[in-house]
């Protein structure tokens, strides 16, 4: 029973860790996209050229 409980707990921890990693990845991508969008909206053609 103890071994089974340990296995279930380990799987649960792995699952929550994966979900947190996915959420963090999504946030990073969103932040990067927002930053790029902000720079593209600026009236600075030099910066825009550098990004593309």
CORRAPE-V901628 format. One record per residue. N is the residue number from 0. SS is DSSP state (h for helix, s for strand, l for the rest). D_LAST is the distance of its C-alpha to the last C-alpha in Angstrom with 2 decimals. Layout:
N&SS&D_LAST / N&SS&D_LAST
This chain:
0&l&57.90 / 1&h&56.27 / 2&h&54.24 / 3&h&53.11 / 4&h&52.16 / 5&h&50.17 / 6&h&48.31 / 7&h&47.49 / 8&h&46.33 / 9&h&44.10 / 10&h&42.48 / 11&h&42.00 / 12&h&40.35 / 13&h&38.00 / 14&h&37.11 / 15&h&36.45 / 16&h&34.41 / 17&h&32.20 / 18&h&31.80 / 19&h&30.88 / 20&h&28.29 / 21&h&26.76 / 22&h&26.78 / 23&h&25.18 / 24&h&22.38 / 25&h&21.83 / 26&h&21.88 / 27&h&19.31 / 28&h&16.85 / 29&h&17.72 / 30&h&17.31 / 31&h&13.82 / 32&h&12.86 / 33&h&14.84 / 34&h&13.28 / 35&h&9.70 / 36&h&11.60 / 37&h&13.55 / 38&h&10.96 / 39&h&9.48 / 40&h&13.22 / 41&l&14.01 / 42&l&14.75 / 43&l&12.85 / 44&h&10.69 / 45&h&10.34 / 46&h&8.90 / 47&h&6.42 / 48&h&5.43 / 49&h&5.72 / 50&h&3.77 / 51&l&0.00
